[in-house]
Amino acid sequence: MPVIVQKYGGTSVGDPDRINVVADRVVRAREEGYDVVVVVSAMGDTTDELFAMAQEISAAPEPRELDMLLTAGERIAMSLLAIAVNARGCKAASYTGSQAGIITDSKHGQAKIVDVRPGRIREALAEGKVVIVAGFQGVSTTADVTTLGRGGSDTTGVALAAALEAECCEIYTDVEGVFTADPRIESSARKLERVTYDEMLELAAAGAKVLQLRSVEYARRNGVPIHVRSSFTDEPGTWVAEEDESVEQALISGVALDDEEAKVTLEEVPDHPGVAATIFKAVAEEAISVDMIVQNVSHRGKTDLSFTVPRADLPRLTGVMDRVVADIGAHGYSTDAGIAKVSLVGAGMKSHPEVKADMFDALATEGINIEMISTSSIRVSCVVRAEDAHRAVQAIHRRFGLDGSDAVSE
Amino acid sequence: MPVIVQKYGGTSVGDPDRINVVADRVVRAREEGYDVVVVVSAMGDTTDELFAMAQEISAAPEPRELDMLLTAGERIAMSLLAIAVNARGCKAASYTGSQAGIITDSKHGQAKIVDVRPGRIREALAEGKVVIVAGFQGVSTTADVTTLGRGGSDTTGVALAAALEAECCEIYTDVEGVFTADPRIESSARKLERVTYDEMLELAAAGAKVLQLRSVEYARRNGVPIHVRSSFTDEPGTWVAEEDESVEQALISGVALDDEEAKVTLEEVPDHPGVAATIFKAVAEEAISVDMIVQNVSHRGKTDLSFTVPRADLPRLTGVMDRVVADIGAHGYSTDAGIAKVSLVGAGMKSHPEVKADMFDALATEGINIEMISTSSIRVSCVVRAEDAHRAVQAIHRRFGLDGSDAVSE
C-alpha cells in the first residue's frame, strides 16, 4: 500500500473537538487505501506553557531537562489522537520520537536527525494500524530525549516520509497554503498552487512562517513532495516540490516580511583582512545567527559594517559587541530595533534582471527608504523602517501583479 | 554513600513554588551525605485532567494509548524538579520509568513490576548526580509504556529503594503521617510514630489513603522501611517497618473509614456447593474486586449472600448480576450504595479477644446498627449506614483511648 505522512500543527489538535475532526480525516485517508503515518505537534499553546513554567523555576533551565519537559506536549496530543482513531474502529498506535526511531545528535533544544530507524512503525503498518508519532522530538545516541527546535514537527514529518518512501508529506496547518503575501497584510494575496523547494527555502528564510526551514531542506535533499494545506477545509493547498520543467516558471512567487530582526552597525571599523572574521566569530560563539551583512566601501581605511540579528538576541549581543569594538579598534556601535525586512522571491527572477530594479522603484514610488539590500539568485531583500513594512509589502505585491492582475506590465 | 529514596506526591509538586521547596529538601539530603533518588507524581490534578480529556474523546479509551497519555504528567513534574535542583548548583538528571528500568507486564492501567534494572540510575549516582524518576509508570516487556494504577508512584519509590538497597523510602505527602483516625473526622486523632507492615496493609485495605496497598506489600516482601511524612514540615512522620520485638505492641493503631463501597445482596440463593464460586468468578471476570463477603446460615436450603464492591463499579456489576441470578436460580438481588465500612486495626489485637466485643459495644452505645462484620487477626470491620460513619469512627476512637487518654479502661 502507498504510504502517506500527515503532520498536524498545534492549532489543528488544539482541543478534543479538533482532535476528533483530525481523527475523521485520518480514517478517511486510511479508507482511501493509504498506510497512514500521522505526526502531531503539542495541543495549542502547551509547549509555550511548559516553557513558561521552566522559566519560572530557572532563567537558564538545564537543556537536557528542558527537552524532557517540552516533549510532554506531543505525547499528550498523540495519545489523545490514537484514542480518537481507535474509537472509530480503526486500529491505531502512538509512538514517541524515541519509539519511532528518530535518532538525533545530543544538541539539546536544537538536535539534528542523524538517522531514522522506523522498525516499529513498519511493523505496526504491516499489522494494519494507523501510526501516530510525536513530532519535534527524538532520542540521542546516548539515549536521552532531545527536541528538534521550533517547528521541528515539520522535520519529523518529512524525515519519516523520506524513510518510509511516502507518496508525500501533508502539512496541515491553520492557513490554506503558501500565499503571495501574508493575507493579513495584503488582502488580495493569492494562494500558490506550487512552489519549488528553493523558493520555499527563500520564503522561509525571509520570514514566511508556514514551514520550518530545516524541514524544507530535508525534503529537498530527499525529494519528498510537501503538501501544505488547512486542516479546516478539504481544499488542496500548496505543493512544495522540485521544479517542474514542463511548466513555465512563474516570475515571482511571493513577498515575505520578517519583522523580528534588528540592525547592528559597527562604526569606523579598520578595513583590513581578518576583521570581519573576528566580529562574526564572536557573534557565532554566542549562538546568535546573523542574517544580512552589508559593508560599505571604506574611506581612509575605515568602513561602516551593518548586519541583522533576531531582535530577541539583542540583549545578549551587547556584551559581545563591547568586546568586539575594543578588539578591532572600531569607533563604536549602534543598534536599531525599528526595522523590518521585506523580500521578493521567485525562481523566474534568475533570467529577469529587471525585477530588482522594479522592486526598488516600487518602494521609491511609495516614498519608502531602503536601508540595506541583499540578494540571492531568486530573492531580493530590503531593510526598511518597521512602520513602512506593511505599505512596502502592499506596494511590491501590487507592482508585480501578484493578486492575479497584470500590473507587472504597466 | 548510603542511598535514600524520596517520593513526592502530586500536592508536594503542585506548582513551581512547591517544586522549589522540594528542590531545597532534595539538595539538603544530598548535603547530608546521601545518594538521593527522587520519585515524583504528576503535578496536582494533572492526571485527572488528562483522563477527563481522554473521556471526552472516548468513553472507553484504548488502554495502551491511555497509559501513554497519563504518563505525561510525571514527565512534566520530574523535568521541572530536575531543572530546579540543577539551578541550585546540584547536578540532577531525570528519567522516565522506561529509562529507569522499571519493567512491567503488559496489563495496561494496572501493570505489575516484574523487574527493576536500574543501570542508568546507578551510573548517574556514580557521577554524583541526584536522580529524579517519573513515578507510576514503567515499560512492558514489549516496549510499550505502562502505568501501575492509582497511587502507583508509591510502588515505584519502594521498588527503586529495594533494587538500590536504600536505607529507606521516604513518602512525602500532604499529611503528617499515619493517624489513629482521619483528623478531619476525629479532631483528637494522633499521629502514629510507627506501624507494622501488617497493620499498614490492613489500614490501607480498610480505606486509609496514605499509602497504596501494593507499595506496602512490596516493602514488606523486600524489607524496605517506609517513612511517611509531610513535605510541608520538617517533623518526622510515621515509620512503616517490621514489628520491633523490643517494643511492647500497641493494642490498637487506628480506625479507618472506607466510604467508597456499596453492598450487594443476593436473595434466596440455593445453598449447595459451587454456588459461591459461580458468583464470584463472574464478578472477577469483570475485574471488579470484592471486599467483604457475608453469607448467613440457610433456611430450607436457601440463604442470603451479601458482599461489598467499589461503588464506582456498581453500574458495571448490574449486567453481571442479572446473569448470575439466572444461572444460580436465586430469587433476585439488591444493591445499596448508602453504606460505609469502619475498621479497627491493631497488631496487639491478636492476644486481646475482648477488642472485638468492645468495638461492637461502642457502636451499640451510640445506637449505630451493624449490617455486616468481617475480621482478620489484626482487624475488625463493620458495615454501617453511611450517615452513621463519622459518629462510628469517633465513638470507636474514644472507646479505645486513641487520643492518648485512658478511656479504654473506663
Boltz contact constraints between the chains, C-beta under 6 A:
constraints:
  - contact:
      token1: [A, 16]
      token2: [B, 53]
      max_distance: 6.0
  - contact:
      token1: [A, 16]
      token2: [B, 56]
      max_distance: 6.0
  - contact:
      token1: [A, 16]
      token2: [B, 57]
      max_distance: 6.0
  - contact:
      token1: [A, 53]
      token2: [B, 16]
      max_distance: 6.0
  - contact:
      token1: [A, 54]
      token2: [B, 83]
      max_distance: 6.0
  - contact:
      token1: [A, 56]
      token2: [B, 16]
      max_distance: 6.0
  - contact:
      token1: [A, 57]
      token2: [B, 16]
      max_distance: 6.0
  - contact:
      token1: [A, 57]
      token2: [B, 80]
      max_distance: 6.0
  - contact:
      token1: [A, 57]
      token2: [B, 83]
      max_distance: 6.0
  - contact:
      token1: [A, 57]
      token2: [B, 84]
      max_distance: 6.0
  - contact:
      token1: [A, 58]
      token2: [B, 83]
      max_distance: 6.0
  - contact:
      token1: [A, 58]
      token2: [B, 87]
      max_distance: 6.0
  - contact:
      token1: [A, 61]
      token2: [B, 83]
      max_distance: 6.0
  - contact:
      token1: [A, 62]
      token2: [B, 83]
      max_distance: 6.0
  - contact:
      token1: [A, 62]
      token2: [B, 86]
      max_distance: 6.0
  - contact:
      token1: [A, 65]
      token2: [B, 79]
      max_distance: 6.0
  - contact:
      token1: [A, 65]
      token2: [B, 82]
      max_distance: 6.0
  - contact:
      token1: [A, 65]
      token2: [B, 83]
      max_distance: 6.0
  - contact:
      token1: [A, 65]
      token2: [B, 94]
      max_distance: 6.0
  - contact:
      token1: [A, 68]
      token2: [B, 79]
      max_distance: 6.0
  - contact:
      token1: [A, 68]
      token2: [B, 94]
      max_distance: 6.0
  - contact:
      token1: [A, 69]
      token2: [B, 79]
      max_distance: 6.0
  - contact:
      token1: [A, 72]
      token2: [B, 72]
      max_distance: 6.0
  - contact:
      token1: [A, 72]
      token2: [B, 75]
      max_distance: 6.0
  - contact:
      token1: [A, 72]
      token2: [B, 76]
      max_distance: 6.0
  - contact:
      token1: [A, 75]
      token2: [B, 72]
      max_distance: 6.0
  - contact:
      token1: [A, 76]
      token2: [B, 72]
      max_distance: 6.0
  - contact:
      token1: [A, 79]
      token2: [B, 65]
      max_distance: 6.0
  - contact:
      token1: [A, 79]
      token2: [B, 68]
      max_distance: 6.0
  - contact:
      token1: [A, 79]
      token2: [B, 69]
      max_distance: 6.0
  - contact:
      token1: [A, 80]
      token2: [B, 57]
      max_distance: 6.0
  - contact:
      token1: [A, 82]
      token2: [B, 65]
      max_distance: 6.0
  - contact:
      token1: [A, 83]
      token2: [B, 54]
      max_distance: 6.0
  - contact:
      token1: [A, 83]
      token2: [B, 57]
      max_distance: 6.0
  - contact:
      token1: [A, 83]
      token2: [B, 58]
      max_distance: 6.0
  - contact:
      token1: [A, 83]
      token2: [B, 61]
      max_distance: 6.0
  - contact:
      token1: [A, 83]
      token2: [B, 62]
      max_distance: 6.0
  - contact:
      token1: [A, 83]
      token2: [B, 65]
      max_distance: 6.0
  - contact:
      token1: [A, 84]
      token2: [B, 57]
      max_distance: 6.0
  - contact:
      token1: [A, 86]
      token2: [B, 62]
      max_distance: 6.0
  - contact:
      token1: [A, 87]
      token2: [B, 58]
      max_distance: 6.0
  - contact:
      token1: [A, 94]
      token2: [B, 65]
      max_distance: 6.0
  - contact:
      token1: [A, 94]
      token2: [B, 68]
      max_distance: 6.0
